[in-house]
Amino acid sequence: MSAVPGGLDDGARRFVSAFKERHTLDEVLAGLVAVRQLKALVVGEAIVDEYSYCAPVGKTPREAVVVTRHLRSEAHAGGALACANHVAGFCADVQLVTCLGDVGDTREAFARERLRPNVTPCFFVRPGAPTITKRRYVREHPLARMFEVDTFDDTPWPPALEDRVLEHLERTLVTRDVVIVADYGHGFLGERVVSLLAERARFLAVNTQANAANLGFHVVTRYPRAGYVSIDEPELRLATGDRWGPLGDLADRVRSRLGCAVISVTRGADGVLVSGPDGVRWEIPVFSRDVVDRMGAGDAHLSVTALCAAARMPADVIGLIGMAVGALAVRVVGNRTAVEPGALRRFVTDLVS
């Protein structure tokens, strides 16, 4: 049975056919094997993603309030925890620098239990703040988000605690081949940390996520340098302040400003645009439209394509692998499981063979 559900549409078939004239399957698979030697560091906020499954009951008779019945709940290791797990499937040696809070349960035991064995975490605990938790109330069949309640403190970190983060990073960065930053804009990565990462990382891959709490205040150009950037189209347009300009031109503008080797701009159902240092742009379509949940797909895309970029894979190969990762990630609810290397190899093999 094919690992590519539902086959490919005409645009995807045309792209894959042209791709096979430029690259062999062995070349792509060898690249995925080569990244295992990279020593990786993931930096960013830990997030507990909670799903509360509900069944709609009806509207109350006296108010315009929809009542739902709670069915069950589950919690996933999200944010930088999820990124570390994705990376750890492909790299043997992964370190994680992240943050928790001490209000209520720090959730450290939860995080440690859900991290892959080859992830070595360093948790910094912020006094007086909660561990970031995002509780999503959803209808289960079909999966549809009803509303969300977030718990976090996104004010700047206390300078003394930030000093400890900087000291740890200074010791760690010299040992890492690639640094992957999952920056959700919730306060952990202040300007001093950003400057250190940009200055000292051997290869820096960055995503800055735009969300309801930081919209308009958190863009990728807060980083003075990066080797690879993975953001979505709205995040790129926020970073450039341009709502209508050609996407490729905006991608090249950001790539030039940050000195990127490669930038990937994800576009949901429209695939991804990848721009490389040679000025060539690739538009890679989606390879599957079977979607269970889009939440977490961007983190999976960042995590795996960052390794490919650090290994100096061609831009169109990075794009193809990224779209394969995305197709696998959207089959899973949230961050219930990480993208597995075996599943990715099978998917790519079915595409390119």
Order of alpha helices (4+ residues) and beta strands (2+ residues): alpha-alpha-beta-beta-beta-alpha-beta-alpha-beta-beta-beta-alpha-beta-alpha-beta-beta-alpha-alpha-beta-beta-beta-alpha-alpha-alpha
